Amino acid sequence: MCGIVGYVGPKDGVGIVLDGLRRLEYRGYDSAGISAVRDHTLDSVRAVGKLKALEAKLTSAPIHGSPVIGHTRWATHGVPSEANAHPHTDDALAIAVVHNGIIENYLELGAMLRATGVQFRSETDTEVIAHLIRHYYRGDLFAAVTRALQDVRGAYAFGIVSKDDPGVLIAARNGSPLVIGVGDNEHYIASDATALIKYTRRVMYLDDGQAAEIRADRTAIHDLNGKLQSLEVKTVDWDLAMAEKGGYPHFMLKEIHEQPEVIRNVLRGRVAANGADVALDDIKLAPEILVKCPRIFIVACGTAWHSGLIGKRLIESIAKVPVEVDIASEFRYRDLLLPPGSVVIPVTQSGETADTLEALRAARRAGATILSLVNVQGSTIARESNAVLPLRAGIEMGVASTKAYTAMVAAFALLAIHLGRLRGSLAPEAAGALLSDFLRIPDKIAACLANQRTILECASDPRFRDAASALFLGRAYNYPTALEGALKLKEISYIHAEGYGAGEMKHGPIALVTDKLPSVFIAPQSATRDKIVSNMQEVRARNGVILAIATEGDAGIAAHAEKVVYIPPCLEPLSPLLTTIPLQLLAYHISVNRGCDVDQPRNLAKSVTVE
Ligand code: G6P
C-alpha cells in the first residue's frame, strides 16, 4: 500500500533508496519515483510500472544527492501514470513529498490553494501537501510542514525534502506506518524496517501525530504542537537473508518451503516440560483475564480472517469458550455488544492493516482486552494491543500470504490448548495427545512439500490450468481451508475461484458444475470425511473434474476423484496445517504456468493501510 524510503547522510542516497524500494515493492508496484537534493537543486525521476522502469530511467539519466526520498505506489487517487507518481512537488519545484495513506480533505485544501493561483499537475490527493507546505514556507521546512499538517485530515506517512533546506529530511506519521533507521552519522526512513536491515537494525517507530526533523547526525521529534518527544531506539532481530529469495525463483515458493521451520519456531519453547501444557509467557497477559473471559472476538482481513475461522473452531472445541469471528471492516461498523471481560483477538501479518487497526481501536473503546496475533514486531497493531502473541514467521515478502497463515493457525492451536488448560476444560491427557501430534507437524509439512508430483500434473493439466473458474470445498476445520485455497488461486492466477462449505454446495454452486469446472475437495480423515465423499459423488455425477486432498491410507477416495494428493495422518484439529500446503502449491504452479507475476499480482498489495 505504497512504500516510502528516505536517506540523509554523507553518502549518495539514490542507490540506498532504490535498494530500500526494491524491498518495499510488495507494498505497491504500479509506479515509482525518487527525488534527490544536491547543491541547492532538486532532481526528480518518476516512471510508470514496476521499479525496473524507474531504474532504467535512472541508468540513462542518473541523479545523485542527499537527502533522498523514494516511493513505490499503489494507486488510490488517480490512475497509475507518471504525473500521478510520487514524489510530488510544489509550483517552484523546490519541495518534494512522498506519501502513503489518503488525505481526506484534499479537495477542500486544493480549492483553497487554487484560489491563490496554484496550478495542479496530478489527480492525486498527495500533490496538495507539496503546495500547502510551500504556502506556509517562511524559510524553515520543518515549521512549514508542521503548520501544514494542522490543516490535513486523513491518514499519512510522509517523507519530505526541499532544495532550500539541504541536509534535512522530514518524516511525519498519522495512521500509516513509518520507521526511522539510525545509522552511523546517517539516518533513514521507511514504511517498514525490512527496507533498512541491509543498512541498520536500529530503528525508532514514529507514532501517530509525530513529525521528525532528521539530519545526518541528529533527529528531533515533535508533536504537531511543536512539543519535543522522545522515542526509544529498538533493535530489529530479522536478518537480510530473510528478505532475499535464497535461490528460489519466487518469494512465495521460498516462503511455502519455510513452513516446517516456521511451525518449529511457533512451537519453540512453548510446550511445557510435562508435554501437556503450553507456556505462552511471551503473551504477558494476566491469566485471570483468559480464565474469566466470557467470549472471544476474532477480527482480521483476507488470509488472516481465514485463520481466524479455524481459530474459532479450535478455541470452541478445545477450550469451550464461545468465539465470534468478523471481517475487520465489518466488525467496526456493527453495534459492538461485547460482554464485560471480553477478549478481542486481531490477527495480522503486517500489523498495519487499516481495517484491523480500526477494529482494534473500536474494541478498545468498547472496553475489551486486546490480545493480538501479529507477525511484524513493532507494528502499530502490536503496539496498540494490551498483549501480543508473536507469530515468529519471519519476513513475508510474497503478496500471497503462506507461511504467516500457517503460523496464525498454529498460534491459534497453541492458544486454544493454553486456554483449555487454564480454564480446566481440557484434560492433561487430551492436551498431551494434541501437543505430541503438533510437534510432528513440521516434519509432516516437509513430507507434503516433498510430494508435489500430482500437484504439478494438475497445474499443467488444461482442465485446471486453463479453467475459467474453480470450486474449493471442505467441511468443519477445512471449510476455511477451502476459502483460503480459493483465495490463493484467484489472487495469483486470476482464475475465478469460490470456497464453499462442501455441505452447502448443493444449495447453489452445484448449478455451475460441468466438465469445464474443476473442484478441489479437502477431504482428510475426519468426522465429516464420508459426508464429503457423498458431495464428491454429486459432482462426479455431473461430469465435474475433481482433485481431492485426502489422508494417506484412504484407499477408497481415489474412486471418486480424478486426482488425489495424500497428506500424512494427523489429528483433525491440526489438519488445516497440512491440507493447505498442496493448495498453496497448486495456486503457485498454476500461476507460474499461466505466466502470471506470482510475487506481485495485479492490483493487490501486501499491506493494506487504507480503509
Ligand atoms: C492484504 C494481503 C493479504 C492479507 C490481508 C491482511 O489483502 O494481500 O495477503 O491476508 O491484506 O493482511 P494482514 O497483514 O493484516 O495479515
Residues whose N, C-alpha, C, O or C-beta is under 5 A from the ligand:
A	BS01	G6P	C301 G302 T303 A304 V347 T348 Q349 S350 G351 T353 V399 A400 S401 A605 K606 V608
